[in-house]
Structures are given as structure tokens and as C-alpha cells.
Amino acid sequence: MASAGNGTGIFRRKPVEEITDEVEGAALARSLGLWQLTAIGVGGIIGAGIFALAGAVASETAGPAVLVSFLIAGLASAAAALSYAEFAGMIPKAGSAYTYGYAVLGEAVGWFIGWDLLLEYTAIVAVVAIGISGYFGFLVGELGVQLPAWMLGAPGTGEGHVVDLFAVILCLFIAFLLTRGIKTAARFETFVVGLKVAVVLLVIVVGFFYVKTANYSPFFPFGIAGAFTGAATVFFAVFGYDAMSTAAEESKDARRHMPKAIIYSLAISMVLYVLATLVLTGMQNYREIDPESGFSSAFASVGLSGLASVIAVGAIIGILTVMFTFMLGVTRVWFSMSRDGLLPAWFAKVHPVRRVPVRVTWIVGVGSALIAGFLPIREAAELTNIGILLAFVVVCIAVIVLRYRRPDAPRTFRLPGMPVVPALGALFSVWLITFLAPVTWLRFAVWFLIGAVIYAVYGYRRSALARRGGSRRAGS
């Protein structure tokens, strides 16, 4: 098939042939192997969904049908994951959905997905920090220590609450860790992911012996609509592979390893999610589940307070990996947008020795700390989902477009069921968006408008494609 032109104006496209393993100018260090990538993916997926949101959705939205919520979210995520896997085998560059959208659908689409992910990933880091803080509060209470009320949560989450101080500190700690270099950070991530999986397996195995089938009735106390609403809320807990794919440029062999890591990480995580939610809602009636520290409270309710404390410690340590994955993701998207000229090049500056974007890492660390310190967990969680779902829509559509535009392009992984599977992924994602609260749409619209102004004033004229006049052919 003859190659198409690279488009003009806001539809100019980044040439696929230029996106190779060798990157001119600012470059990141290549240190990650297959299992380190998989660990980052699992680290991003498992954590907040089990330790932070499963209890909240079970008690307030879906009841025992939280299991169905995770399955629905997982199915939608799987269709998108296969689309990401195909792109990851073709375009081994930092940026993920931003880079894929830019290369296939044009600069304006790439910009808005990238701009969108800057907010979404930052908010996810904050959500997870709040979730860890809830377990920290449970653990401290079990030890008989009384902390001042002002530091225990965001305003409106409890009497005397002013700021979630522990969540703020966690965000800044992850930023510090990421500035130490990707090799050092990945070693920490791999170790803690192993610890986290061990804790989840402990929860499943021990909790199984305390399951009471009566707790599963009624299975849909909030109706089927409650399960779908829950799916829209927990969706962000099943797409850590998306943020992991932003690390393609730091992989030793991205074309071969990235598709495998995406599929492996989602498969491992979904099995653990299904088993863990069955145990949670079987151990304790959904009305009694603590929305902030679900598993610890469930184990305490059956007289296993000691194990509850172990779970709380494991949750605090393990959920750090989710923060790591998504903070890594947002900093790499920001780095890519800046290197492409859509944002000031100052942000793309990497450390001369560690080869990581230190400036954007600290900016994201502070931004996520402010969200975590002053927003309740549900508001912050809903803020994340609309943007990620839209990113999934773009990637699913883009993989169809590129398959038909460039069927001969080298691919180390080809998703099955083209175009049905990616089309279902796009439709599923749009459907889940409709379940989000109106205030989520309002916040997204405000962020979208801010992005439109910045693109019109700066990015459109200063991008790398604009500076060279869009004269090259994309061949995509």
C-alpha cells in the first residue's frame, strides 16, 4: 500500500520510520529487561484496586458484585492492552498513547492525549497515596498510637482533618526515588512487587477459610447498574501496563519485550483481583467493609488482628509500586512532549549521569502531593478515569488505522481479531465513560480548555514538525 502523506496543520503526523531505538538529543538510559518491565506493569495494576478501592466500591457502589466490576473493567482493558502491545512492538519510544496517537492520528490528537495523561497519571499517584494513608491510619490505630486529627486526611474526610500528611510525604518520596536513576529505581520496584504479590496470596489463601457464602447474598444489592458504575471507578486499577509502556525507551529490547510484558502483567493481575475480591466480600458483609482499609478490617472482623496488621504493612509497602509506575509514566509522557517541542525543551533536560528527567519528576511529585493532601479519595479517583478511557479509545482506533494504512510495517506482535477486538475496546471504554459523574466531566473540560490554549499559543508553532515545515513524508 502506498504511504500516505504526513498531514498538515494540526493533523501533521510524526513519521513512524523516525521513531527508532536510537533517539537523537536527550536520551534515557536503557536498563530494563522483560521481567523488570513485567514487574513495573504488575506494580502499576495490583495495589490500589485491591488495597484501596475494592473496599470502597464493595461497600458503597456494587456490594459483592465488585467482582463483576473488576471483570468488566478487565475485559475492556484486555482489548486495549492488545492494542498497546502491537504498538509497543512497533514504536519503542517513551510516551505510550501520546506517541502512538501523534504518529497515526496527528499532532492535535497526540497533544490532547498527552496533555490529558499529565493530569490523569498525576491524579492516580495521588489516589494511591491516599489509599496507602488509610492503611497507615489503621496500622497506627492498632498499635495504640493517637495521631493529631489535622494530619490524617483531606478537608471534609473527617472531623478536624486538614491535610493527608502521610500521602504528601509518600508522593515526594517516590519522586526522590525516581530521580536516583531508572536502574536503581527498577530494582526497588521489582523487590517490592514480589513482596506485594506475596501479601495478596496470603490474603487469598488465609481468607478463603473464613468465607461465608451468606455474605454473597444479595449479590447485586445496588443493581446491575451498581456493578457497571463500580467498573468505571475501578477501571484505573487494571491499566498499569499503559504507564509501563511509557518506559519503552528504557527497555533493553523494547520491540520484543514490551508486548510480552503488557500481556503478562495484565493476566497475572486479573487472576489475583478476582480471587481477592471473592475473599473480601465473602469474609465480611459488604455493609460492614471499611472503604479505606477493606482487607485489614475484614481480617480484624474474624479475629485475625495480627494478620490484619501484616496486611496493612504489606499494603503500605506494596502500593508504593503503583505510585512508582504512574509517576514514571507521567514524567516520560511529559519528557516526550517536551522533546517533541510541544512543551518547552527545559522540561526534557535529563540528568547528565543518571539519564532521567529530574525537573519534571519533581514537578509531578509536588503536584501529586497537593492533590493527595487536599482531595478525598473518590473525587481524586474519578478524576483519573475519564482521561485514561479516552486514551484507550485513541489507541484502539489508531491501531486499526495503522493496520490498514501500513499493513506491511514490521510488527513483533499482531493483535488477534482485527478490527473487532480493538473496536470493542474503544466502544467499551466510551460506554464506561458514560457512568462517570458530571463533576468529572466538568474538571476534564476545564483541563482540556487549558490544554487547547497552550497548544494554540505555544505547541502548534513550536513543535518539531512545525519548525521543519512538515515537509517530510510520514510513510504512516
VOPA-282058 format. One line per field, with one value per residue (C-alpha): residue number from 1; residue in three letters; x negated, y negated, z negated. Coordinates in steps of 0.1 Angstrom, whole numbers, plus 5000, padded with zeros to 4 digits. Layout:
residues N
seq	NUM, ...
type	ALA, ...
px	X, ...
py	Y, ...
pz	Z, ...
***
This chain:
residues 476
seq	1, 2, 3, 4, 5, 6, 7, 8, 9, 10, 11, 12, 13, 14, 15, 16, 17, 18, 19, 20, 21, 22, 23, 24, 25, 26, 27, 28, 29, 30, 31, 32, 33, 34, 35, 36, 37, 38, 39, 40, 41, 42, 43, 44, 45, 46, 47, 48, 49, 50, 51, 52, 53, 54, 55, 56, 57, 58, 59, 60, 61, 62, 63, 64, 65, 66, 67, 68, 69, 70, 71, 72, 73, 74, 75, 76, 77, 78, 79, 80, 81, 82, 83, 84, 85, 86, 87, 88, 89, 90, 91, 92, 93, 94, 95, 96, 97, 98, 99, 100, 101, 102, 103, 104, 105, 106, 107, 108, 109, 110, 111, 112, 113, 114, 115, 116, 117, 118, 119, 120, 121, 122, 123, 124, 125, 126, 127, 128, 129, 130, 131, 132, 133, 134, 135, 136, 137, 138, 139, 140, 141, 142, 143, 144, 145, 146, 147, 148, 149, 150, 151, 152, 153, 154, 155, 156, 157, 158, 159, 160, 161, 162, 163, 164, 165, 166, 167, 168, 169, 170, 171, 172, 173, 174, 175, 176, 177, 178, 179, 180, 181, 182, 183, 184, 185, 186, 187, 188, 189, 190, 191, 192, 193, 194, 195, 196, 197, 198, 199, 200, 201, 202, 203, 204, 205, 206, 207, 208, 209, 210, 211, 212, 213, 214, 215, 216, 217, 218, 219, 220, 221, 222, 223, 224, 225, 226, 227, 228, 229, 230, 231, 232, 233, 234, 235, 236, 237, 238, 239, 240, 241, 242, 243, 244, 245, 246, 247, 248, 249, 250, 251, 252, 253, 254, 255, 256, 257, 258, 259, 260, 261, 262, 263, 264, 265, 266, 267, 268, 269, 270, 271, 272, 273, 274, 275, 276, 277, 278, 279, 280, 281, 282, 283, 284, 285, 286, 287, 288, 289, 290, 291, 292, 293, 294, 295, 296, 297, 298, 299, 300, 301, 302, 303, 304, 305, 306, 307, 308, 309, 310, 311, 312, 313, 314, 315, 316, 317, 318, 319, 320, 321, 322, 323, 324, 325, 326, 327, 328, 329, 330, 331, 332, 333, 334, 335, 336, 337, 338, 339, 340, 341, 342, 343, 344, 345, 346, 347, 348, 349, 350, 351, 352, 353, 354, 355, 356, 357, 358, 359, 360, 361, 362, 363, 364, 365, 366, 367, 368, 369, 370, 371, 372, 373, 374, 375, 376, 377, 378, 379, 380, 381, 382, 383, 384, 385, 386, 387, 388, 389, 390, 391, 392, 393, 394, 395, 396, 397, 398, 399, 400, 401, 402, 403, 404, 405, 406, 407, 408, 409, 410, 411, 412, 413, 414, 415, 416, 417, 418, 419, 420, 421, 422, 423, 424, 425, 426, 427, 428, 429, 430, 431, 432, 433, 434, 435, 436, 437, 438, 439, 440, 441, 442, 443, 444, 445, 446, 447, 448, 449, 450, 451, 452, 453, 454, 455, 456, 457, 458, 459, 460, 461, 462, 463, 464, 465, 466, 467, 468, 469, 470, 471, 472, 473, 474, 475, 476
type	MET, ALA, SER, ALA, GLY, ASN, GLY, THR, GLY, ILE, PHE, ARG, ARG, LYS, PRO, VAL, GLU, GLU, ILE, THR, ASP, GLU, VAL, GLU, GLY, ALA, ALA, LEU, ALA, ARG, SER, LEU, GLY, LEU, TRP, GLN, LEU, THR, ALA, ILE, GLY, VAL, GLY, GLY, ILE, ILE, GLY, ALA, GLY, ILE, PHE, ALA, LEU, ALA, GLY, ALA, VAL, ALA, SER, GLU, THR, ALA, GLY, PRO, ALA, VAL, LEU, VAL, SER, PHE, LEU, ILE, ALA, GLY, LEU, ALA, SER, ALA, ALA, ALA, ALA, LEU, SER, TYR, ALA, GLU, PHE, ALA, GLY, MET, ILE, PRO, LYS, ALA, GLY, SER, ALA, TYR, THR, TYR, GLY, TYR, ALA, VAL, LEU, GLY, GLU, ALA, VAL, GLY, TRP, PHE, ILE, GLY, TRP, ASP, LEU, LEU, LEU, GLU, TYR, THR, ALA, ILE, VAL, ALA, VAL, VAL, ALA, ILE, GLY, ILE, SER, GLY, TYR, PHE, GLY, PHE, LEU, VAL, GLY, GLU, LEU, GLY, VAL, GLN, LEU, PRO, ALA, TRP, MET, LEU, GLY, ALA, PRO, GLY, THR, GLY, GLU, GLY, HIS, VAL, VAL, ASP, LEU, PHE, ALA, VAL, ILE, LEU, CYS, LEU, PHE, ILE, ALA, PHE, LEU, LEU, THR, ARG, GLY, ILE, LYS, THR, ALA, ALA, ARG, PHE, GLU, THR, PHE, VAL, VAL, GLY, LEU, LYS, VAL, ALA, VAL, VAL, LEU, LEU, VAL, ILE, VAL, VAL, GLY, PHE, PHE, TYR, VAL, LYS, THR, ALA, ASN, TYR, SER, PRO, PHE, PHE, PRO, PHE, GLY, ILE, ALA, GLY, ALA, PHE, THR, GLY, ALA, ALA, THR, VAL, PHE, PHE, ALA, VAL, PHE, GLY, TYR, ASP, ALA, MET, SER, THR, ALA, ALA, GLU, GLU, SER, LYS, ASP, ALA, ARG, ARG, HIS, MET, PRO, LYS, ALA, ILE, ILE, TYR, SER, LEU, ALA, ILE, SER, MET, VAL, LEU, TYR, VAL, LEU, ALA, THR, LEU, VAL, LEU, THR, GLY, MET, GLN, ASN, TYR, ARG, GLU, ILE, ASP, PRO, GLU, SER, GLY, PHE, SER, SER, ALA, PHE, ALA, SER, VAL, GLY, LEU, SER, GLY, LEU, ALA, SER, VAL, ILE, ALA, VAL, GLY, ALA, ILE, ILE, GLY, ILE, LEU, THR, VAL, MET, PHE, THR, PHE, MET, LEU, GLY, VAL, THR, ARG, VAL, TRP, PHE, SER, MET, SER, ARG, ASP, GLY, LEU, LEU, PRO, ALA, TRP, PHE, ALA, LYS, VAL, HIS, PRO, VAL, ARG, ARG, VAL, PRO, VAL, ARG, VAL, THR, TRP, ILE, VAL, GLY, VAL, GLY, SER, ALA, LEU, ILE, ALA, GLY, PHE, LEU, PRO, ILE, ARG, GLU, ALA, ALA, GLU, LEU, THR, ASN, ILE, GLY, ILE, LEU, LEU, ALA, PHE, VAL, VAL, VAL, CYS, ILE, ALA, VAL, ILE, VAL, LEU, ARG, TYR, ARG, ARG, PRO, ASP, ALA, PRO, ARG, THR, PHE, ARG, LEU, PRO, GLY, MET, PRO, VAL, VAL, PRO, ALA, LEU, GLY, ALA, LEU, PHE, SER, VAL, TRP, LEU, ILE, THR, PHE, LEU, ALA, PRO, VAL, THR, TRP, LEU, ARG, PHE, ALA, VAL, TRP, PHE, LEU, ILE, GLY, ALA, VAL, ILE, TYR, ALA, VAL, TYR, GLY, TYR, ARG, ARG, SER, ALA, LEU, ALA, ARG, ARG, GLY, GLY, SER, ARG, ARG, ALA, GLY, SER
px	5000, 4987, 4977, 4999, 4988, 4979, 5008, 5008, 5017, 5030, 5032, 4994, 4981, 4948, 4931, 4932, 4899, 4882, 4893, 4865, 4845, 4819, 4831, 4813, 4807, 4820, 4820, 4829, 4808, 4817, 4816, 4849, 4853, 4886, 4892, 4884, 4909, 4935, 4928, 4934, 4967, 4979, 4967, 4990, 5020, 5021, 5024, 5049, 5076, 5073, 5060, 5077, 5107, 5121, 5135, 5149, 5167, 5180, 5194, 5208, 5214, 5215, 5216, 5203, 5207, 5175, 5162, 5183, 5170, 5134, 5143, 5160, 5131, 5107, 5124, 5123, 5087, 5077, 5089, 5069, 5039, 5036, 5037, 5009, 4989, 4990, 4979, 4952, 4936, 4935, 4927, 4901, 4902, 4912, 4947, 4971, 5006, 4993, 4966, 4990, 5017, 4992, 4977, 5011, 5039, 5020, 5004, 5036, 5047, 5013, 5012, 5046, 5039, 5005, 5020, 5047, 5023, 5003, 5033, 5046, 5014, 5006, 5040, 5035, 5003, 5023, 5052, 5028, 5010, 5044, 5052, 5019, 5025, 5058, 5039, 5013, 5040, 5054, 5020, 5012, 5046, 5038, 5006, 5025, 5009, 5031, 5020, 5033, 5066, 5053, 5028, 5050, 5069, 5081, 5106, 5142, 5130, 5132, 5135, 5106, 5089, 5068, 5043, 5033, 4997, 4986, 4999, 4980, 4947, 4952, 4956, 4924, 4905, 4914, 4903, 4870, 4866, 4872, 4845, 4819, 4819, 4841, 4818, 4818, 4855, 4864, 4845, 4866, 4897, 4891, 4883, 4914, 4937, 4926, 4934, 4968, 4978, 4968, 4992, 5020, 5015, 5015, 5048, 5064, 5052, 5059, 5091, 5105, 5110, 5132, 5155, 5192, 5213, 5242, 5222, 5226, 5264, 5277, 5250, 5263, 5275, 5272, 5285, 5265, 5260, 5241, 5216, 5211, 5207, 5181, 5163, 5159, 5145, 5120, 5110, 5078, 5068, 5064, 5043, 5009, 4995, 5004, 4980, 4954, 4954, 4941, 4908, 4902, 4872, 4856, 4860, 4830, 4851, 4884, 4897, 4897, 4901, 4928, 4957, 4950, 4947, 4980, 4999, 4981, 4988, 5025, 5030, 5013, 5031, 5066, 5064, 5053, 5080, 5108, 5097, 5091, 5125, 5142, 5124, 5131, 5168, 5171, 5153, 5174, 5208, 5204, 5222, 5195, 5165, 5142, 5139, 5104, 5088, 5110, 5089, 5074, 5108, 5121, 5094, 5098, 5136, 5128, 5103, 5071, 5059, 5023, 5026, 5046, 5016, 4993, 5017, 5016, 4978, 4978, 5004, 4983, 4952, 4968, 4989, 4958, 4952, 4984, 4972, 4938, 4953, 4976, 4952, 4927, 4954, 4963, 4927, 4920, 4950, 4940, 4904, 4916, 4939, 4911, 4886, 4911, 4914, 4950, 4939, 4907, 4875, 4864, 4886, 4868, 4835, 4821, 4796, 4761, 4752, 4785, 4802, 4836, 4858, 4853, 4871, 4905, 4901, 4900, 4928, 4951, 4941, 4952, 4984, 4995, 4986, 5010, 5039, 5033, 5031, 5063, 5088, 5109, 5100, 5132, 5130, 5094, 5101, 5129, 5107, 5083, 5107, 5121, 5087, 5074, 5106, 5102, 5065, 5077, 5102, 5075, 5050, 5077, 5087, 5051, 5041, 5069, 5060, 5023, 5030, 5049, 5027, 4995, 5002, 4966, 4949, 4928, 4947, 4933, 4968, 5001, 5032, 5058, 5093, 5086, 5106, 5132, 5111, 5098, 5132, 5148, 5120, 5129, 5167, 5163, 5142, 5167, 5195, 5177, 5171, 5209, 5210, 5187, 5201, 5209, 5183, 5157, 5167, 5165, 5130, 5119, 5134, 5115, 5082, 5090, 5096, 5064, 5046, 5062, 5050, 5014, 5013, 5027, 5003, 4972, 4972, 4987, 4959, 4930, 4933, 4905, 4928, 4939, 4902, 4893, 4925, 4940, 4920, 4911, 4934, 4946, 4949, 4976
py	5000, 4966, 4944, 4915, 4880, 4868, 4844, 4807, 4782, 4798, 4832, 4834, 4867, 4879, 4902, 4938, 4946, 4919, 4935, 4960, 4973, 4946, 4912, 4880, 4854, 4861, 4898, 4921, 4950, 4985, 5008, 5027, 5064, 5084, 5093, 5058, 5044, 5070, 5062, 5025, 5034, 5057, 5030, 5005, 5028, 5046, 5024, 4996, 5017, 5044, 5024, 4991, 4991, 5027, 5020, 4986, 4999, 5030, 5010, 4980, 4990, 5027, 5049, 5085, 5076, 5057, 5090, 5082, 5046, 5059, 5084, 5057, 5034, 5062, 5071, 5036, 5033, 5065, 5053, 5021, 5040, 5060, 5027, 5013, 5045, 5042, 5005, 5013, 5038, 5012, 4979, 4984, 4949, 4931, 4916, 4945, 4934, 4898, 4911, 4936, 4910, 4885, 4910, 4922, 4897, 4864, 4838, 4824, 4858, 4866, 4833, 4837, 4873, 4864, 4833, 4855, 4881, 4855, 4849, 4884, 4901, 4874, 4879, 4917, 4912, 4891, 4916, 4944, 4923, 4916, 4953, 4961, 4934, 4951, 4983, 4963, 4949, 4984, 4997, 4968, 4973, 5010, 5000, 4977, 4945, 4914, 4890, 4854, 4853, 4825, 4847, 4877, 4867, 4841, 4815, 4830, 4866, 4865, 4842, 4819, 4832, 4805, 4825, 4861, 4856, 4892, 4892, 4860, 4875, 4906, 4886, 4867, 4900, 4916, 4885, 4887, 4924, 4918, 4891, 4917, 4934, 4960, 4989, 4982, 4975, 5006, 5028, 5013, 5018, 5055, 5063, 5046, 5061, 5095, 5086, 5072, 5104, 5125, 5104, 5107, 5145, 5146, 5127, 5151, 5183, 5174, 5155, 5185, 5204, 5176, 5171, 5173, 5178, 5159, 5127, 5131, 5125, 5103, 5104, 5072, 5050, 5019, 5035, 5043, 5006, 5005, 5031, 5010, 4979, 4997, 5008, 4972, 4964, 4993, 4992, 4973, 5003, 5025, 5005, 5001, 5016, 4983, 4964, 4992, 4988, 4953, 4969, 4984, 4962, 4975, 5012, 5032, 5048, 5029, 5044, 5080, 5074, 5047, 5067, 5097, 5076, 5059, 5092, 5110, 5082, 5079, 5117, 5121, 5092, 5101, 5136, 5121, 5094, 5120, 5142, 5113, 5097, 5131, 5134, 5098, 5099, 5135, 5127, 5097, 5083, 5055, 5031, 5036, 5033, 5004, 4983, 4971, 5003, 5031, 5062, 5052, 5045, 5078, 5098, 5079, 5088, 5125, 5122, 5121, 5086, 5097, 5107, 5075, 5055, 5076, 5068, 5031, 5031, 5051, 5027, 4996, 5011, 5028, 4999, 4978, 4997, 4983, 4948, 4957, 4969, 4940, 4913, 4929, 4928, 4891, 4880, 4899, 4885, 4850, 4857, 4869, 4839, 4815, 4833, 4830, 4793, 4792, 4781, 4761, 4781, 4771, 4799, 4825, 4819, 4852, 4857, 4859, 4891, 4908, 4900, 4893, 4862, 4848, 4815, 4829, 4857, 4831, 4811, 4841, 4851, 4818, 4817, 4852, 4844, 4814, 4835, 4863, 4839, 4820, 4841, 4871, 4904, 4909, 4874, 4880, 4915, 4903, 4875, 4901, 4924, 4903, 4894, 4929, 4942, 4916, 4926, 4962, 4951, 4933, 4962, 4988, 4966, 4958, 4995, 5001, 4971, 4981, 5017, 5007, 4978, 4997, 5035, 5041, 5023, 5045, 5058, 5080, 5086, 5086, 5084, 5111, 5104, 5072, 5050, 5065, 5066, 5030, 5018, 5035, 5019, 4985, 4990, 5005, 4975, 4950, 4969, 4968, 4931, 4926, 4939, 4912, 4883, 4849, 4832, 4855, 4842, 4806, 4810, 4827, 4799, 4773, 4791, 4797, 4760, 4750, 4775, 4761, 4726, 4738, 4758, 4729, 4703, 4725, 4761, 4756, 4732, 4746, 4783, 4801, 4809, 4772, 4760, 4782, 4772, 4807, 4813, 4849, 4878, 4899, 4931, 4940
pz	5000, 5009, 4979, 4971, 4966, 4932, 4930, 4925, 4897, 4866, 4884, 4892, 4881, 4865, 4891, 4879, 4896, 4875, 4842, 4837, 4808, 4814, 4803, 4811, 4785, 4750, 4744, 4715, 4701, 4714, 4684, 4682, 4691, 4697, 4660, 4648, 4673, 4662, 4625, 4633, 4651, 4622, 4598, 4616, 4618, 4585, 4555, 4554, 4568, 4541, 4511, 4517, 4540, 4537, 4502, 4512, 4543, 4525, 4495, 4514, 4551, 4560, 4530, 4537, 4574, 4571, 4586, 4617, 4617, 4619, 4647, 4668, 4663, 4671, 4703, 4716, 4705, 4722, 4756, 4752, 4738, 4770, 4790, 4768, 4773, 4810, 4809, 4783, 4807, 4834, 4817, 4789, 4777, 4744, 4745, 4749, 4760, 4767, 4791, 4808, 4813, 4827, 4852, 4865, 4859, 4859, 4837, 4822, 4811, 4797, 4779, 4762, 4752, 4738, 4720, 4707, 4693, 4675, 4653, 4651, 4642, 4616, 4601, 4600, 4580, 4555, 4553, 4544, 4518, 4502, 4502, 4485, 4460, 4450, 4442, 4423, 4402, 4395, 4385, 4362, 4345, 4340, 4323, 4299, 4312, 4314, 4342, 4344, 4365, 4387, 4404, 4410, 4441, 4466, 4455, 4453, 4448, 4410, 4380, 4377, 4409, 4427, 4448, 4455, 4445, 4449, 4485, 4492, 4479, 4500, 4532, 4525, 4516, 4549, 4568, 4550, 4558, 4595, 4596, 4585, 4619, 4636, 4628, 4591, 4591, 4611, 4586, 4558, 4578, 4586, 4550, 4536, 4563, 4552, 4516, 4527, 4546, 4516, 4494, 4519, 4520, 4482, 4482, 4506, 4490, 4454, 4461, 4481, 4448, 4434, 4463, 4455, 4486, 4469, 4474, 4512, 4509, 4523, 4549, 4567, 4538, 4558, 4590, 4622, 4627, 4595, 4609, 4640, 4620, 4599, 4631, 4642, 4608, 4605, 4642, 4634, 4613, 4643, 4667, 4651, 4683, 4700, 4678, 4680, 4718, 4714, 4703, 4738, 4744, 4712, 4722, 4735, 4762, 4764, 4796, 4782, 4745, 4743, 4759, 4737, 4705, 4712, 4717, 4688, 4663, 4671, 4670, 4636, 4621, 4632, 4617, 4583, 4585, 4590, 4562, 4538, 4543, 4537, 4504, 4493, 4498, 4485, 4452, 4443, 4453, 4478, 4454, 4428, 4451, 4443, 4475, 4466, 4454, 4466, 4461, 4428, 4414, 4428, 4412, 4379, 4380, 4379, 4350, 4371, 4359, 4361, 4397, 4404, 4392, 4415, 4444, 4436, 4437, 4469, 4484, 4475, 4490, 4519, 4532, 4534, 4567, 4582, 4574, 4589, 4622, 4627, 4617, 4641, 4667, 4664, 4663, 4695, 4713, 4702, 4713, 4748, 4753, 4744, 4766, 4795, 4789, 4778, 4744, 4735, 4740, 4705, 4692, 4714, 4697, 4683, 4655, 4671, 4651, 4642, 4675, 4660, 4664, 4629, 4634, 4644, 4618, 4590, 4605, 4607, 4572, 4558, 4579, 4568, 4532, 4533, 4548, 4523, 4494, 4501, 4521, 4509, 4525, 4545, 4561, 4570, 4584, 4606, 4619, 4633, 4652, 4680, 4694, 4694, 4710, 4738, 4742, 4747, 4773, 4792, 4791, 4802, 4831, 4840, 4842, 4867, 4888, 4889, 4897, 4928, 4937, 4932, 4932, 4943, 4914, 4892, 4861, 4834, 4821, 4841, 4820, 4829, 4841, 4861, 4863, 4839, 4807, 4808, 4819, 4788, 4767, 4780, 4776, 4741, 4730, 4743, 4726, 4692, 4696, 4695, 4659, 4646, 4625, 4642, 4620, 4635, 4670, 4657, 4644, 4675, 4697, 4678, 4681, 4718, 4724, 4707, 4729, 4760, 4752, 4745, 4778, 4798, 4782, 4779, 4792, 4826, 4837, 4817, 4823, 4841, 4870, 4872, 4872, 4902, 4920, 4922, 4954, 4947, 4956, 4927, 4945, 4920
***
